[in-house]
Amino acid sequence: VINTKASNNEFLADGEVRKALSYAFDYETAIDTAWNGYASRYAGAIPNGMPYFDTQNNGVPYYNYDLAQAEQILDAAGYTKTSEFDDVLYRFNGTTIRIFYNAGNSEREMMAMMFRTALDEIGILSSIIAEGWPQLLHRMYTTDDWDLMFIGWGPDYNDPDDYIFPFIASSDVNGDTYNTGYKNETVDEKLLEGKYSADPAVRAAAYKTAYDIYIQEPPFIFIQQRQYIRPWRDWVQNYSYN
């Protein structure tokens, strides 16, 4: 999750910076190491298995790990390496991006460490901060004092609105569950259209339009969709995990 509020970090408020960060995360290595392979790439706010998943770039993740592309975007946006620290040049006037995760979560700790290494390679100072779950949620919901935060979401009902609206819609329309501050009026309009229409074609078109906009200025780095293991005895019959 990325805090897009300029009141917190003027650089993360720029959608081009958030695009670059999306190219700076090593998704496949994270899945192979932090998740031992039991996860799959996540294309956008709507998870695989829910209706309209394929409205997101046909279900194919838009971003892949590409540090050269990340640097190119940052340079083109004017965020060049100008600040020297320990004989190394950094971007953003040496501003440190803080990466938060809930203490004790080994997967998120590993991903945070990986991400910090990649950010350093492209000239971005960063730090990793672990906090207890109550403190982390308090920080997210009641303050703007955070930059990036590893967090997850589970389904409440089998409809994409359960994911895309709280993730991407702005607080103006009662979205933005993660307090990112992201707002795009066209995206809000399309997500409301998708929420209230009963026409599958209308919903699909609305979610595709919304995706095509927000993925270019992403308030999230969409990493992985977890795969669960459910063992049971061979004498258990007629069971199907949902």
Summary of the structure (lengths in Angstrom):
residues: 242
radius of gyration: 18.7
end to end distance: 27.2
largest distance: 65.9
contacts: 719
relative contact order: 0.19
helix: 41%
strand: 11%
